[in-house]
Amino acid sequence: MALDATELNFQQMFHLVHTHMVSIPIQVEMMRSMAEEHPIYALLNYHFFGDMALEYLGGVILFSVDSPYDQSMAFGASGSMRYIYAEFSNTSIAVDFPADIADNGLEYLPNHRYVKYGTTYYSIIKTFVTSYVKAYYDSEDAIQNDSELQTWAARATVVWGVNDFPSAFNGYDDLIKLVTNLV
């Protein structure tokens, strides 16, 4: 039972850091750099919805001393906070789903549910993002000349915890990979 509780707690904290907490500074820089009407802002703002509330509620409800979470989960509130801060240095925006699968040697297990379904979802999301980006940007020059997009890249690059964010978007590949990963 304790092993299962520890594994569950680890998976929850890993997901929280690599999915939600790393997206908050990216969202803040996006809000500072782009107009709400910007197509990338419009797409990502929908997907970032709720992350800031999660950060607040996590601090108030989950990670406070003597909360039900603190009393029942393996790491407890203080252990979870220590893990979160330590794990931030291991995050990387450049590690998308295919890279994560390869890094963990899971490409050799094509029938593993995580690999099988994750690859399907990733492919669908990437196809959508590719169509979306190409609907708004008719060339790679258009991406390079989008001052709001380039400002976002420059600002997000220097934020603590946002590791490997591209310092500029040079074309379709950079933008599609990042947006697919964030969605």
N, C-alpha and C positions, 0 to 999 in steps of 0.2 A: 504494500500500500504506500509506504513512504517513497519508494522509488517512483511509483506512478505519479504521486503528488509532486515530487521534485521535477520530473520530466514535464508534467503539465505546466508547472510554474515557469520553467525555463522556456518552453515554447511560447507561452503567453508574453513573457518579457522580451524575447527575441523578436516576436511579431510586433510588439508595441514599439520597440526601438527602430527596427528596420523598415517598418511600414508607416507608422503614424508620426512618431517623434521626429524622424528625419525629414518628413514632408512639411512640418510646421515652419521651419526657417525658410524653406524653399517657397512656401506659400507667402510668407511675409515679404520676401524679396520680390516675388511676382506682383503682389499688391502695390509695392512701392514703385515698380518699374513699368507696369503696363496699365493701359486704360481697361476698364471693365469690358469694353467692346472688342478688345483684341481677341482674335480667334483662339489663341493658345490659352489666354486667361479664361475665356468662356468655357473651354473644355476642361481645363484642370481645376478651376474653381468648383465645378460640379463634383469632381472626384475628391477634392480636398475637404468638401463640406463636412463639418463636424469635428475635424481634427483639433482645432483650437479648443473647442468645448471639451473634447476628450482629455486634453492636457490639463485643463482647469479641474474637471471632475476627478481625474486621476489623482491629482494632488490633494484635493479635498476629501474625496471618499475612499479611494483605494489605498493611498500611501500615507495616511495619517495613523499615528500610533493608536493602538487599541481598536482600530476599525475591524469589522468582520474579516476583511482581507488579511490584515496584519495577523490576526489570531488563527486563521485557518490555512493560509498558504505556506508552502515550504520555505520560501525566501523571507516571508514577512515583509512589512513595509520598508524597514531600513535596508534589508538585504536586497530588495527589489530596486531601491534607489541606487545603491552601490553598483548593482549589476548594470542598470541603465547608463550611468555615467561612464562606467568602464567599457561598455559595449559600443558607445558612440565612436570610439576610435577605430572600430572594426567595420563600420558601415562604409558602403561605397555605392554611389549612384551608378557607377559604370558596370556594376555586377547586375545584369538583368537575369531573367529566368534561365535562358540557355547557358549562360556563364555559371550560374549557381549549380545547375545540374552537372555541368562538366567539372567544376571545382570539387564537387562531392562524389565524383565517379559514378553518378547514377545513369549516365547515358548508356551504360551496359545493361541496364534493367528496364527495357522499353515497356514492359507490361506492369511495372510498378505504378500504382494508382497516381501517386504524386507526379511522376514523370508523364504518364499517359494523359491524364486530364489537364495537368498544368501546361503541357506542350500544346494541347488543343486550344485551351483558353488563350495562351500567349499568342498563338498564331491568329486567332480571331481578333484579338485586340490590336495586334500589329497591322493586320489588314485594314481594320477600321481607321486607325491612326494614320496610316499611309494615305488612304483616300482623303481623310480630313485635311491633312497637311497639304497635299497636292491640290486640293480644291481652293485653298487660300494662297498658296505660294506657287506661282507658275514657273519659277526657276530657282536655282540655287542662289543666284544673285539677289533675288527678292528676299531670301532668308538672310543673307549676309548684310543686306541694306536695311533690314528692319531694326531701327534704333531701339525700340522698346525691348525686343527680344534679346538683342546684344547687351543692353544695359542689365537685363535680368541675369544673363549669363555672367557678366562681370561682377555683379553684386553677390550672387549666390556662391561664387567661387571662393570668396574670402570669409564666409561665415563658418564659425566653429561647428563641427559635426556634419557639415555637408561636404563629404569627401568625394573627390573625383568628378565634381560637377564640371562640365565643359566651360572653359573661360570664354568661348565664343562658339557660335553655331556657324559652321562653314558650309553646310548644305543639308540636303534631305536626310542623309544617314545619321548625322549627329542629332538632329531635331527629332526624327522619328524614333530613334533608339531611346532617347531620354523620355519623351512623352509616353511611349509605350510602357516603359519601366514605371513611370509615375502613375499611370492609369492602372 
